[in-house]
Amino acid sequence: MGDGNRPAGRAADCAMTVLKDKISRQISAGGPISIADYMTICLFDPEHGYYTTREPFGPAGDFTTAPEVSQMFGELVAVWLVEAWRQAGSPDGAVVAEIGPGRGTMIKDMARTITRLAPELAASGRFALIETSPRLRAVQRETLRNAGLDFAWHDSVEGLPAGPLFVVANELFDAVPIRQFVKTDAGWRERMVGLGEASALRFVIGPAGIDPALLPPDASSAPTGQIAEVAPAREALMLTIAEHLAREGGAGLFIDYGHLEPALGDTLQALRRHRYEDVLAAPGEADLTAHVDFAALAAVARGRGLHVRTATQGNFLLELGLLERAGRLGAGKDASVQERIRGEVERLAAPNEMGNLFKVLIVTSWPRGHSARAGAD
């Protein structure tokens, strides 16, 4: 999670963290590790991983996500979901799921809106959260204690019950580990994490290459030193979701920062206390993410016969009625409240804020994606 530009990675010279020591010992014993393995350890180590031990969300954490910016974000996602459910024929027993729900802020706003806009879905739907962290599950349960819907928690998409699925995820894929490759005189070689002087972590070039067909089209003309990123773990997760949608029917909405077309470049970044830092500096103490290649995810969905639409977050929210919803929220309020709401709209949709950096992928099991323009009441 998190967004924006960041300083380039360099050999870390900070004090040793517990997880840094663990990674150093692993490299000493077995040699350099891939970027994917490094991210996995940093984020999900069962004892010292970032999501295992930290409360990363909001002003007191390391980053702020769109649902934390404004209630309007979750409300409009719910508007999309209700419309998708109706386009699918309003099936009874639909599974409504969020993957990676954080503190539960978005699904709480969605629950309130679904109950108001589609009480029949609230009554017949099965509501699920996919979360592996016991600590975050406890936070989510507290957030949703009075949300008015019954929720079930699952460890994975595979654990969801059968039935039409309407699934949403905000800033999910950016935290799924990636692999990096660097252009050398001998061709593309994997970029890895190894050890430098005094056991400092540093980037090294490994012996493994990659099939050029897996790289962006302009990779063949890239200069020496250029970085390419691939994300097989992301594509595997999308494949699992797509297979469920193809089998059971339904729709998926995925919002993240990234690019709509394949591109070269190093987007690996670390975010700590709302500031960007060296990705090797403090394993387990900073969020690690990379930009999402939406074209690759869309190709996976199309490969399972699903229908795909992409957009920027700003256009998506404006189409759903962001300005109208903001107007209703601010009607009759004092100037300070109206100014706050205007600021939230700007943050969510302005091109120089989240509006263009964040992209939207809509996947449906029917030919036409969401096109209705509506607002939450």
C-alpha positions in Angstrom: 0.0 0.0 0.0 1.1 3.7 -0.2 1.8 5.7 -3.3 4.1 8.1 -5.0 7.8 8.4 -5.9 10.5 7.2 -3.6 14.3 7.4 -3.3 16.3 4.7 -5.1 17.4 1.7 -3.0 20.9 1.6 -1.7 22.9 -0.5 0.8 21.3 0.0 4.2 23.4 1.5 6.9 20.7 1.6 9.7 20.8 -0.2 13.0 20.1 -3.9 12.7 16.5 -4.9 13.2 15.5 -8.4 14.3 14.2 -9.3 10.9 17.2 -7.8 9.2 19.4 -10.1 11.2 17.2 -13.1 10.2 17.5 -12.1 6.5 21.2 -11.6 6.8 21.7 -15.1 8.3 19.5 -16.6 5.6 21.6 -15.0 2.9 24.8 -16.0 4.6 23.7 -19.6 4.7 22.0 -19.9 1.2 23.1 -17.0 -0.9 21.2 -14.0 -2.3 17.4 -14.1 -2.2 14.9 -12.8 -4.8 13.0 -9.5 -4.4 9.9 -11.6 -4.1 11.3 -13.6 -1.1 12.6 -10.4 0.5 9.1 -8.8 0.3 7.4 -11.9 1.6 9.7 -12.0 4.6 9.4 -8.3 5.3 5.7 -8.1 5.1 4.5 -11.5 6.3 7.0 -13.1 8.5 4.9 -14.7 11.3 6.9 -13.2 14.1 8.3 -9.9 12.8 6.6 -9.2 9.5 5.2 -5.7 8.9 1.5 -6.8 8.6 2.0 -9.2 11.6 3.2 -6.6 14.0 2.2 -3.1 12.8 -0.9 -0.9 12.7 0.0 0.8 9.4 -3.2 2.7 8.5 -4.2 6.3 9.0 -2.4 9.4 10.3 -0.8 7.6 13.2 0.5 4.8 10.9 2.6 4.7 7.8 0.0 5.5 5.0 -3.6 6.6 4.4 -5.8 4.7 1.9 -8.8 6.1 0.1 -11.4 4.6 2.5 -9.6 6.4 5.3 -9.7 9.7 3.3 -13.5 9.8 3.0 -16.6 7.7 3.6 -17.6 8.6 0.1 -15.1 6.1 -1.3 -16.6 3.0 0.3 -20.1 4.3 -0.4 -19.4 4.6 -4.1 -17.8 1.2 -4.2 -21.0 -0.1 -2.7 -23.0 1.7 -5.4 -20.9 -0.1 -8.0 -21.4 -3.5 -6.3 -25.2 -3.1 -6.0 -25.5 -2.2 -9.6 -23.3 -5.1 -10.6 -25.4 -7.4 -8.5 -28.6 -6.1 -10.3 -27.0 -6.5 -13.7 -26.3 -10.1 -12.8 -30.0 -10.6 -12.1 -30.1 -9.9 -8.3 -29.2 -13.5 -7.4 -30.1 -14.8 -3.9 -27.2 -16.2 -1.9 -24.6 -13.9 -3.5 -21.2 -13.8 -1.9 -20.0 -10.3 -1.2 -16.4 -10.3 -0.3 -13.5 -7.9 0.3 -9.9 -9.1 0.0 -7.4 -7.4 2.4 -9.9 -5.2 4.3 -7.4 -3.4 6.5 -9.2 -2.0 9.5 -12.6 -2.7 8.0 -13.3 1.0 7.1 -14.3 0.4 3.5 -16.5 -2.6 4.1 -18.3 -0.8 7.0 -19.2 2.1 4.7 -20.2 -0.4 2.1 -22.4 -2.3 4.5 -24.3 0.9 5.5 -24.8 1.8 1.8 -25.8 -1.7 0.7 -28.4 -2.0 3.5 -29.9 1.3 2.4 -29.8 0.8 -1.4 -30.4 -2.9 -1.7 -32.1 -4.3 1.5 -32.8 -7.5 -0.4 -29.1 -8.0 -1.0 -28.3 -7.2 2.7 -30.9 -9.9 3.7 -29.9 -12.6 1.2 -26.2 -12.1 0.7 -23.3 -13.8 2.4 -20.7 -11.3 3.5 -17.1 -12.4 3.7 -13.7 -10.9 4.5 -10.4 -12.5 3.3 -7.8 -11.8 5.9 -4.9 -13.9 7.1 -3.7 -11.7 10.0 -5.2 -12.6 13.4 -4.4 -9.1 14.6 -6.2 -7.4 11.7 -9.1 -9.8 12.0 -9.6 -8.6 15.6 -9.5 -4.9 14.5 -12.0 -5.6 11.7 -14.4 -7.4 14.1 -14.4 -4.3 16.3 -14.9 -2.0 13.4 -17.9 -4.0 12.1 -19.4 -4.8 15.5 -22.5 -2.6 14.8 -22.4 -2.7 11.0 -25.7 -4.5 10.8 -24.5 -7.5 8.7 -23.1 -10.8 9.6 -19.5 -11.4 8.3 -17.5 -14.6 7.9 -13.7 -14.5 7.7 -11.6 -16.7 5.3 -7.9 -17.2 4.8 -8.1 -17.2 1.0 -10.3 -16.9 -2.1 -10.4 -20.7 -2.3 -12.2 -20.8 1.0 -15.1 -18.7 -0.1 -18.4 -20.6 -0.5 -19.9 -21.4 -3.9 -22.3 -18.9 -5.4 -22.2 -15.7 -7.5 -19.3 -13.6 -6.2 -19.1 -9.9 -6.0 -15.6 -9.1 -4.8 -13.7 -5.9 -4.1 -10.1 -5.1 -3.2 -8.4 -1.7 -2.6 -4.6 -1.6 -2.5 -4.3 -5.3 -2.5 -2.1 -6.2 -5.5 0.6 -3.6 -4.7 1.7 -5.5 -1.7 1.8 -8.9 -3.5 5.6 -9.7 -4.0 7.2 -9.0 -7.3 10.4 -10.1 -9.0 12.9 -7.7 -10.7 15.3 -8.2 -13.6 18.1 -5.9 -14.7 19.4 -5.4 -18.2 23.1 -6.4 -18.3 25.7 -6.8 -21.1 24.8 -10.5 -20.9 21.0 -10.0 -21.1 18.3 -9.7 -18.5 19.4 -11.1 -15.1 17.4 -11.3 -11.8 18.0 -8.5 -9.3 18.3 -10.0 -5.8 19.2 -9.1 -2.3 22.6 -10.0 -1.0 25.2 -8.9 1.5 27.8 -6.2 1.3 30.4 -5.0 3.8 29.6 -5.6 7.5 26.6 -7.7 6.4 24.7 -4.7 5.0 21.9 -5.7 2.7 22.5 -4.6 -0.9 21.1 -5.3 -4.3 23.1 -7.8 -6.4 22.7 -9.4 -9.9 21.9 -13.1 -9.9 22.5 -15.7 -12.6 18.9 -16.4 -13.5 17.5 -14.9 -16.7 13.9 -14.6 -18.0 12.0 -15.4 -21.1 12.0 -12.1 -23.1 8.3 -12.8 -24.0 7.4 -12.1 -20.3 8.9 -8.5 -20.4 7.3 -5.3 -21.8 7.6 -4.9 -25.6 10.3 -2.2 -25.3 12.6 -4.4 -23.2 14.7 -5.5 -26.2 15.9 -1.9 -26.7 16.3 -1.0 -23.0 19.7 0.4 -21.9 22.0 -1.4 -19.6 20.9 -1.0 -16.0 17.2 -0.7 -16.8 14.9 -2.6 -14.4 11.9 -4.7 -15.4 9.3 -6.1 -12.9 7.2 -9.2 -13.2 4.6 -10.4 -10.7 3.7 -14.1 -11.1 2.2 -14.1 -7.6 -0.2 -11.3 -8.5 -1.2 -13.1 -11.7 -1.7 -16.3 -9.7 -4.1 -14.5 -7.3 -6.0 -13.0 -10.1 -6.3 -16.4 -11.8 -7.8 -17.8 -8.6 -10.4 -15.0 -8.5 -11.1 -15.2 -12.2 -11.7 -19.0 -12.1 -14.2 -18.5 -9.3 -16.0 -15.8 -11.3 -16.0 -17.8 -14.5 -17.4 -20.8 -12.6 -19.9 -19.2 -10.3 -20.6 -15.8 -12.1 -20.3 -12.4 -10.6 -18.0 -9.4 -10.7 -14.8 -8.0 -9.3 -13.5 -4.5 -8.6 -9.8 -3.9 -8.0 -8.3 -0.5 -7.2 -4.6 0.1 -6.9 -1.8 2.4 -8.0 0.0 1.4 -11.2 -0.1 1.5 -15.0 -2.6 0.4 -17.5 0.0 -0.6 -20.1 3.2 -2.7 -19.5 6.2 -0.5 -18.6 9.8 -0.8 -17.6 11.2 0.8 -14.4 11.9 0.2 -10.8 8.8 0.9 -8.7 9.7 -1.0 -5.5 9.2 1.4 -2.6 9.2 1.5 1.2 6.9 3.8 3.2 7.3 4.5 6.9 5.5 7.2 8.9 4.2 8.7 5.6 7.7 9.1 4.2 9.6 7.1 1.6 12.8 5.4 2.7 15.4 2.9 1.5 13.7 -0.4 0.8 16.6 -2.3 2.5 16.9 0.0 5.5 14.4 -1.5 8.1 12.9 -4.9 7.1 9.6 -5.4 8.8 9.3 -1.8 9.9 8.2 -0.2 6.6 5.5 -1.1 4.1 7.0 -2.5 0.8 5.0 -2.2 -2.4 5.4 -1.9 -6.2 3.2 -0.5 -8.9 0.6 -2.8 -10.4 0.6 -3.8 -14.1 -3.1 -3.8 -14.8 -2.6 -5.1 -18.3 -1.2 -8.3 -17.0 -4.1 -8.8 -14.5 -6.6 -8.0 -17.3 -5.0 -10.6 -19.6 -5.4 -13.2 -16.9 -9.1 -12.4 -16.5 -9.7 -12.4 -20.3 -8.0 -15.7 -20.5 -10.8 -17.2 -18.4 -13.5 -15.8 -20.6 -14.3 -12.8 -18.4 -15.0 -9.2 -19.6 -12.7 -6.4 -18.5 -12.9 -2.6 -18.2 -10.1 -0.3 -16.9 -10.3 3.3 -15.8 -8.5 5.8 -13.6 -9.9 6.1 -10.1 -10.9 9.7 -10.7 -13.0 9.0 -13.7 -14.5 5.9 -12.0 -15.6 7.8 -8.9 -16.9 10.8 -10.9 -18.9 8.5 -13.1 -20.5 6.9 -10.0 -21.6 10.3 -8.7 -18.7 11.6 -6.4 -19.6 15.2 -6.9 -23.3 14.7 -6.3 -22.6 12.7 -3.2 -20.3 15.4 -1.9 -23.0 18.0 -2.5 -25.5 16.0 -0.5 -23.0 15.5 2.4 -22.2 19.2 2.5 -25.7 20.5 2.1 -26.6 22.7 5.0 -23.3 22.2 6.8 -21.0 25.0 7.9 -18.1 26.3 5.8 -15.5 24.2 7.6 -17.4 20.9 6.8 -17.9 21.9 3.2 -14.2 22.7 2.8 -13.3 19.4 4.3 -15.5 17.5 1.9 -14.1 19.5 -1.0 -10.6 18.5 0.1 -11.7 14.8 0.2 -13.0 15.0 -3.4 -9.8 16.6 -4.5 -7.7 13.9 -2.8 -9.7 11.1 -4.2 -10.2 12.3 -7.8 -7.9 15.1 -8.8 -5.4 14.1 -11.5 -2.5 15.4 -9.4 -3.7 13.5 -6.3 -5.0 9.9 -6.3 -7.2 10.4 -9.4 -4.7 9.4 -12.1 -2.1 7.5 -10.1 -4.7 4.9 -9.0 -6.4 2.7 -11.5 -9.5 0.6 -11.5 -10.0 -2.9 -13.0 -13.5 -4.2 -13.4 -14.1 -7.8 -14.2 -17.5 -9.3 -15.0 -18.8 -12.7 -16.1 -21.3 -10.9 -18.5 -20.4 -9.0 -21.6 -21.0 -5.5 -20.4 -19.2 -3.9 -17.4 -20.7 -1.3 -15.1 -21.9 1.8 -16.9 -24.6 3.2 -14.7 -24.0 6.6 -13.0 -25.5 6.8 -9.6 -24.9 8.2 -6.1 -25.2 6.9 -2.6 -28.1 8.4 -0.6 
